[in-house]
């Protein structure tokens, strides 16, 4: 298990339930990019429901806690580093 997978470990069960693939998040981690929850949710789920948005936000928060993202403002993060 790499650092990226470890970072998502607390939310992996919820991600599985809403079918949020870790690979989608891994691909979104382009250093310097800005991630907005709404836009990212639309890219992933089309018309995301509140549960899908909540799980995506938890995953982004987990990645921020692990140093992959910097939380800029409500529902916006900057990618600090790519997944290994």
N, CA, C and O atoms as a GROMACS GRO file, in nm:
protein
  336
    1UNK      N    1   0.084  -0.118   0.000
    1UNK     CA    2   0.000   0.000   0.000
    1UNK      C    3   0.089   0.124   0.000
    1UNK      O    4   0.179   0.137   0.083
    2UNK      N    5   0.063   0.217  -0.094
    2UNK     CA    6   0.144   0.338  -0.100
    2UNK      C    7   0.080   0.449  -0.015
    2UNK      O    8  -0.027   0.430   0.042
    3UNK      N    9   0.147   0.564  -0.008
    3UNK     CA   10   0.100   0.676   0.075
    3UNK      C   11  -0.037   0.725   0.030
    3UNK      O   12  -0.121   0.761   0.113
    4UNK      N   13  -0.060   0.727  -0.099
    4UNK     CA   14  -0.189   0.771  -0.154
    4UNK      C   15  -0.302   0.681  -0.103
    4UNK      O   16  -0.405   0.731  -0.056
    5UNK      N   17  -0.283   0.551  -0.111
    5UNK     CA   18  -0.385   0.456  -0.064
    5UNK      C   19  -0.405   0.468   0.087
    5UNK      O   20  -0.517   0.459   0.136
    6UNK      N   21  -0.294   0.488   0.160
    6UNK     CA   22  -0.304   0.506   0.305
    6UNK      C   23  -0.384   0.632   0.339
    6UNK      O   24  -0.462   0.633   0.434
    7UNK      N   25  -0.364   0.738   0.262
    7UNK     CA   26  -0.436   0.863   0.286
    7UNK      C   27  -0.587   0.844   0.271
    7UNK      O   28  -0.666   0.905   0.344
    8UNK      N   29  -0.627   0.759   0.177
    8UNK     CA   30  -0.770   0.737   0.150
    8UNK      C   31  -0.831   0.626   0.237
    8UNK      O   32  -0.952   0.605   0.235
    9UNK      N   33  -0.747   0.557   0.311
    9UNK     CA   34  -0.795   0.444   0.391
    9UNK      C   35  -0.917   0.476   0.478
    9UNK      O   36  -1.008   0.394   0.486
   10UNK      N   37  -0.923   0.593   0.544
   10UNK     CA   38  -1.041   0.621   0.629
   10UNK      C   39  -1.172   0.632   0.552
   10UNK      O   40  -1.279   0.615   0.610
   11UNK      N   41  -1.166   0.661   0.422
   11UNK     CA   42  -1.290   0.681   0.345
   11UNK      C   43  -1.310   0.576   0.237
   11UNK      O   44  -1.406   0.585   0.160
   12UNK      N   45  -1.224   0.477   0.230
   12UNK     CA   46  -1.229   0.382   0.120
   12UNK      C   47  -1.361   0.305   0.114
   12UNK      O   48  -1.411   0.278   0.005
   13UNK      N   49  -1.419   0.269   0.227
   13UNK     CA   50  -1.547   0.196   0.226
   13UNK      C   51  -1.660   0.281   0.167
   13UNK      O   52  -1.740   0.233   0.087
   14UNK      N   53  -1.664   0.407   0.208
   14UNK     CA   54  -1.767   0.498   0.155
   14UNK      C   55  -1.744   0.521   0.006
   14UNK      O   56  -1.840   0.529  -0.071
   15UNK      N   57  -1.619   0.532  -0.035
   15UNK     CA   58  -1.588   0.548  -0.177
   15UNK      C   59  -1.638   0.428  -0.256
   15UNK      O   60  -1.693   0.443  -0.365
   16UNK      N   61  -1.619   0.309  -0.203
   16UNK     CA   62  -1.665   0.187  -0.270
   16UNK      C   63  -1.816   0.189  -0.285
   16UNK      O   64  -1.869   0.151  -0.390
   17UNK      N   65  -1.888   0.232  -0.180
   17UNK     CA   66  -2.035   0.234  -0.184
   17UNK      C   67  -2.091   0.325  -0.292
   17UNK      O   68  -2.193   0.294  -0.353
   18UNK      N   69  -2.023   0.438  -0.317
   18UNK     CA   70  -2.073   0.530  -0.420
   18UNK      C   71  -1.997   0.513  -0.553
   18UNK      O   72  -2.017   0.589  -0.648
   19UNK      N   73  -1.911   0.412  -0.556
   19UNK     CA   74  -1.834   0.378  -0.677
   19UNK      C   75  -1.742   0.492  -0.723
   19UNK      O   76  -1.732   0.523  -0.841
   20UNK      N   77  -1.675   0.554  -0.624
   20UNK     CA   78  -1.573   0.656  -0.653
   20UNK      C   79  -1.438   0.585  -0.660
   20UNK      O   80  -1.385   0.545  -0.556
   21UNK      N   81  -1.383   0.569  -0.779
   21UNK     CA   82  -1.255   0.498  -0.791
   21UNK      C   83  -1.137   0.583  -0.746
   21UNK      O   84  -1.129   0.702  -0.778
   22UNK      N   85  -1.047   0.522  -0.672
   22UNK     CA   86  -0.926   0.592  -0.629
   22UNK      C   87  -0.847   0.638  -0.751
   22UNK      O   88  -0.778   0.740  -0.745
   23UNK      N   89  -0.856   0.565  -0.861
   23UNK     CA   90  -0.783   0.603  -0.984
   23UNK      C   91  -0.830   0.739  -1.035
   23UNK      O   92  -0.750   0.815  -1.090
   24UNK      N   93  -0.958   0.772  -1.018
   24UNK     CA   94  -1.010   0.902  -1.060
   24UNK      C   95  -0.941   1.013  -0.981
   24UNK      O   96  -0.900   1.115  -1.037
   25UNK      N   97  -0.928   0.992  -0.850
   25UNK     CA   98  -0.862   1.091  -0.765
   25UNK      C   99  -0.713   1.100  -0.796
   25UNK      O  100  -0.656   1.208  -0.801
   26UNK      N  101  -0.651   0.985  -0.818
   26UNK     CA  102  -0.507   0.981  -0.851
   26UNK      C  103  -0.480   1.063  -0.978
   26UNK      O  104  -0.383   1.139  -0.984
   27UNK      N  105  -0.566   1.048  -1.078
   27UNK     CA  106  -0.549   1.120  -1.204
   27UNK      C  107  -0.574   1.270  -1.187
   27UNK      O  108  -0.518   1.351  -1.263
   28UNK      N  109  -0.656   1.309  -1.090
   28UNK     CA  110  -0.687   1.450  -1.067
   28UNK      C  111  -0.571   1.524  -0.999
   28UNK      O  112  -0.568   1.647  -0.998
   29UNK      N  113  -0.477   1.450  -0.942
   29UNK     CA  114  -0.367   1.511  -0.868
   29UNK      C  115  -0.255   1.556  -0.961
   29UNK      O  116  -0.151   1.492  -0.972
   30UNK      N  117  -0.279   1.667  -1.029
   30UNK     CA  118  -0.181   1.727  -1.118
   30UNK      C  119  -0.126   1.849  -1.044
   30UNK      O  120  -0.198   1.947  -1.024
   31UNK      N  121   0.002   1.844  -1.004
   31UNK     CA  122   0.058   1.955  -0.924
   31UNK      C  123   0.031   2.092  -0.987
   31UNK      O  124   0.052   2.114  -1.106
   32UNK      N  125  -0.015   2.184  -0.900
   32UNK     CA  126  -0.048   2.318  -0.944
   32UNK      C  127  -0.192   2.338  -0.986
   32UNK      O  128  -0.240   2.451  -0.995
   33UNK      N  129  -0.263   2.229  -1.012
   33UNK     CA  130  -0.403   2.238  -1.054
   33UNK      C  131  -0.491   2.280  -0.936
   33UNK      O  132  -0.460   2.252  -0.821
   34UNK      N  133  -0.601   2.346  -0.967
   34UNK     CA  134  -0.701   2.382  -0.866
   34UNK      C  135  -0.820   2.289  -0.884
   34UNK      O  136  -0.872   2.274  -0.995
   35UNK      N  137  -0.862   2.226  -0.775
   35UNK     CA  138  -0.977   2.136  -0.778
   35UNK      C  139  -1.093   2.201  -0.707
   35UNK      O  140  -1.081   2.245  -0.593
   36UNK      N  141  -1.206   2.207  -0.775
   36UNK     CA  142  -1.329   2.259  -0.715
   36UNK      C  143  -1.424   2.142  -0.700
   36UNK      O  144  -1.445   2.065  -0.794
   37UNK      N  145  -1.481   2.128  -0.582
   37UNK     CA  146  -1.565   2.013  -0.551
   37UNK      C  147  -1.674   1.993  -0.656
   37UNK      O  148  -1.692   1.882  -0.707
   38UNK      N  149  -1.748   2.098  -0.687
   38UNK     CA  150  -1.860   2.086  -0.782
   38UNK      C  151  -1.816   2.038  -0.919
   38UNK      O  152  -1.876   1.946  -0.975
   39UNK      N  153  -1.711   2.099  -0.972
   39UNK     CA  154  -1.663   2.062  -1.106
   39UNK      C  155  -1.608   1.920  -1.106
   39UNK      O  156  -1.631   1.844  -1.201
   40UNK      N  157  -1.535   1.883  -1.002
   40UNK     CA  158  -1.479   1.748  -0.994
   40UNK      C  159  -1.590   1.645  -0.980
   40UNK      O  160  -1.583   1.537  -1.040
   41UNK      N  161  -1.691   1.676  -0.902
   41UNK     CA  162  -1.806   1.585  -0.884
   41UNK      C  163  -1.879   1.566  -1.017
   41UNK      O  164  -1.921   1.454  -1.049
   42UNK      N  165  -1.895   1.673  -1.092
   42UNK     CA  166  -1.962   1.662  -1.223
   42UNK      C  167  -1.880   1.576  -1.318
   42UNK      O  168  -1.936   1.496  -1.394
   43UNK      N  169  -1.748   1.592  -1.316
   43UNK     CA  170  -1.660   1.510  -1.402
   43UNK      C  171  -1.673   1.363  -1.368
   43UNK      O  172  -1.672   1.277  -1.456
   44UNK      N  173  -1.684   1.334  -1.238
   44UNK     CA  174  -1.689   1.195  -1.194
   44UNK      C  175  -1.828   1.135  -1.210
   44UNK      O  176  -1.842   1.027  -1.267
   45UNK      N  177  -1.932   1.203  -1.160
   45UNK     CA  178  -2.064   1.140  -1.148
   45UNK      C  179  -2.171   1.201  -1.238
   45UNK      O  180  -2.286   1.157  -1.233
   46UNK      N  181  -2.137   1.297  -1.319
   46UNK     CA  182  -2.240   1.358  -1.402
   46UNK      C  183  -2.325   1.454  -1.320
   46UNK      O  184  -2.292   1.571  -1.306
   47UNK      N  185  -2.432   1.403  -1.265
   47UNK     CA  186  -2.518   1.483  -1.176
   47UNK      C  187  -2.509   1.420  -1.037
   47UNK      O  188  -2.593   1.337  -1.001
   48UNK      N  189  -2.408   1.458  -0.959
   48UNK     CA  190  -2.386   1.393  -0.829
   48UNK      C  191  -2.497   1.424  -0.728
   48UNK      O  192  -2.547   1.536  -0.721
   49UNK      N  193  -2.532   1.323  -0.650
   49UNK     CA  194  -2.627   1.346  -0.540
   49UNK      C  195  -2.548   1.391  -0.417
   49UNK      O  196  -2.425   1.397  -0.419
   50UNK      N  197  -2.622   1.422  -0.310
   50UNK     CA  198  -2.553   1.476  -0.191
   50UNK      C  199  -2.458   1.375  -0.129
   50UNK      O  200  -2.355   1.414  -0.074
   51UNK      N  201  -2.490   1.246  -0.135
   51UNK     CA  202  -2.400   1.145  -0.080
   51UNK      C  203  -2.270   1.137  -0.160
   51UNK      O  204  -2.162   1.126  -0.102
   52UNK      N  205  -2.281   1.142  -0.292
   52UNK     CA  206  -2.161   1.137  -0.376
   52UNK      C  207  -2.073   1.259  -0.352
   52UNK      O  208  -1.951   1.247  -0.342
   53UNK      N  209  -2.134   1.376  -0.342
   53UNK     CA  210  -2.057   1.498  -0.314
   53UNK      C  211  -1.989   1.489  -0.177
   53UNK      O  212  -1.874   1.530  -0.161
   54UNK      N  213  -2.062   1.437  -0.078
   54UNK     CA  214  -2.008   1.427   0.058
   54UNK      C  215  -1.887   1.333   0.061
   54UNK      O  216  -1.787   1.364   0.126
   55UNK      N  217  -1.896   1.220  -0.006
   55UNK     CA  218  -1.784   1.125  -0.008
   55UNK      C  219  -1.665   1.184  -0.082
   55UNK      O  220  -1.551   1.169  -0.039
   56UNK      N  221  -1.691   1.252  -0.193
   56UNK     CA  222  -1.582   1.316  -0.266
   56UNK      C  223  -1.514   1.420  -0.179
   56UNK      O  224  -1.392   1.430  -0.178
   57UNK      N  225  -1.593   1.498  -0.107
   57UNK     CA  226  -1.534   1.599  -0.018
   57UNK      C  227  -1.450   1.532   0.092
   57UNK      O  228  -1.340   1.579   0.122
   58UNK      N  229  -1.499   1.423   0.151
   58UNK     CA  230  -1.422   1.352   0.253
   58UNK      C  231  -1.290   1.300   0.195
   58UNK      O  232  -1.187   1.306   0.261
   59UNK      N  233  -1.294   1.250   0.073
   59UNK     CA  234  -1.172   1.199   0.008
   59UNK      C  235  -1.074   1.313  -0.016
   59UNK      O  236  -0.954   1.298   0.007
   60UNK      N  237  -1.124   1.428  -0.062
   60UNK     CA  238  -1.037   1.544  -0.085
   60UNK      C  239  -0.979   1.595   0.047
   60UNK      O  240  -0.862   1.633   0.053
   61UNK      N  241  -1.060   1.596   0.151
   61UNK     CA  242  -1.009   1.636   0.283
   61UNK      C  243  -0.901   1.540   0.332
   61UNK      O  244  -0.801   1.582   0.390
   62UNK      N  245  -0.922   1.410   0.310
   62UNK     CA  246  -0.822   1.310   0.350
   62UNK      C  247  -0.691   1.332   0.274
   62UNK      O  248  -0.583   1.321   0.332
   63UNK      N  249  -0.702   1.365   0.146
   63UNK     CA  250  -0.582   1.391   0.066
   63UNK      C  251  -0.514   1.520   0.112
   63UNK      O  252  -0.392   1.530   0.108
   64UNK      N  253  -0.592   1.618   0.153
   64UNK     CA  254  -0.535   1.743   0.207
   64UNK      C  255  -0.460   1.714   0.337
   64UNK      O  256  -0.351   1.766   0.359
   65UNK      N  257  -0.520   1.633   0.423
   65UNK     CA  258  -0.455   1.597   0.550
   65UNK      C  259  -0.324   1.522   0.528
   65UNK      O  260  -0.234   1.529   0.611
   66UNK      N  261  -0.314   1.452   0.416
   66UNK     CA  262  -0.193   1.375   0.385
   66UNK      C  263  -0.091   1.457   0.306
   66UNK      O  264   0.016   1.406   0.271
   67UNK      N  265  -0.122   1.584   0.277
   67UNK     CA  266  -0.027   1.670   0.210
   67UNK      C  267  -0.032   1.670   0.058
   67UNK      O  268   0.056   1.727  -0.007
   68UNK      N  269  -0.133   1.606   0.000
   68UNK     CA  270  -0.148   1.606  -0.146
   68UNK      C  271  -0.215   1.734  -0.195
   68UNK      O  272  -0.188   1.781  -0.305
   69UNK      N  273  -0.302   1.790  -0.112
   69UNK     CA  274  -0.379   1.909  -0.149
   69UNK      C  275  -0.362   2.016  -0.043
   69UNK      O  276  -0.336   1.986   0.073
   70UNK      N  277  -0.379   2.140  -0.085
   70UNK     CA  278  -0.384   2.253   0.007
   70UNK      C  279  -0.524   2.310  -0.002
   70UNK      O  280  -0.570   2.347  -0.110
   71UNK      N  281  -0.592   2.318   0.111
   71UNK     CA  282  -0.729   2.370   0.114
   71UNK      C  283  -0.721   2.522   0.100
   71UNK      O  284  -0.663   2.589   0.185
   72UNK      N  285  -0.780   2.575  -0.008
   72UNK     CA  286  -0.774   2.718  -0.035
   72UNK      C  287  -0.893   2.793   0.024
   72UNK      O  288  -0.877   2.893   0.093
   73UNK      N  289  -1.011   2.743  -0.006
   73UNK     CA  290  -1.135   2.804   0.043
   73UNK      C  291  -1.243   2.696   0.038
   73UNK      O  292  -1.216   2.582   0.001
   74UNK      N  293  -1.363   2.734   0.076
   74UNK     CA  294  -1.474   2.639   0.077
   74UNK      C  295  -1.484   2.568  -0.058
   74UNK      O  296  -1.504   2.633  -0.161
   75UNK      N  297  -1.471   2.437  -0.057
   75UNK     CA  298  -1.485   2.351  -0.175
   75UNK      C  299  -1.378   2.372  -0.282
   75UNK      O  300  -1.402   2.341  -0.399
   76UNK      N  301  -1.262   2.426  -0.245
   76UNK     CA  302  -1.154   2.449  -0.341
   76UNK      C  303  -1.019   2.409  -0.279
   76UNK      O  304  -0.987   2.447  -0.167
   77UNK      N  305  -0.942   2.331  -0.357
   77UNK     CA  306  -0.811   2.285  -0.314
   77UNK      C  307  -0.711   2.307  -0.426
   77UNK      O  308  -0.748   2.308  -0.544
   78UNK      N  309  -0.584   2.324  -0.391
   78UNK     CA  310  -0.475   2.327  -0.488
   78UNK      C  311  -0.395   2.199  -0.470
   78UNK      O  312  -0.365   2.157  -0.358
   79UNK      N  313  -0.361   2.138  -0.582
   79UNK     CA  314  -0.281   2.014  -0.578
   79UNK      C  315  -0.137   2.051  -0.548
   79UNK      O  316  -0.075   2.128  -0.622
   80UNK      N  317  -0.083   1.996  -0.441
   80UNK     CA  318   0.054   2.022  -0.399
   80UNK      C  319   0.150   1.920  -0.460
   80UNK      O  320   0.261   1.954  -0.503
   81UNK      N  321   0.106   1.795  -0.463
   81UNK     CA  322   0.192   1.690  -0.520
   81UNK      C  323   0.107   1.580  -0.582
   81UNK      O  324  -0.008   1.558  -0.543
   82UNK      N  325   0.166   1.512  -0.678
   82UNK     CA  326   0.099   1.402  -0.745
   82UNK      C  327   0.107   1.276  -0.659
   82UNK      O  328   0.190   1.264  -0.570
   83UNK      N  329   0.019   1.182  -0.689
   83UNK     CA  330   0.025   1.052  -0.622
   83UNK      C  331   0.143   0.975  -0.677
   83UNK      O  332   0.178   0.989  -0.795
   84UNK      N  333   0.205   0.896  -0.593
   84UNK     CA  334   0.322   0.819  -0.637
   84UNK      C  335   0.281   0.709  -0.731
   84UNK      O  336   0.367   0.634  -0.778
   0.00000   0.00000   0.00000
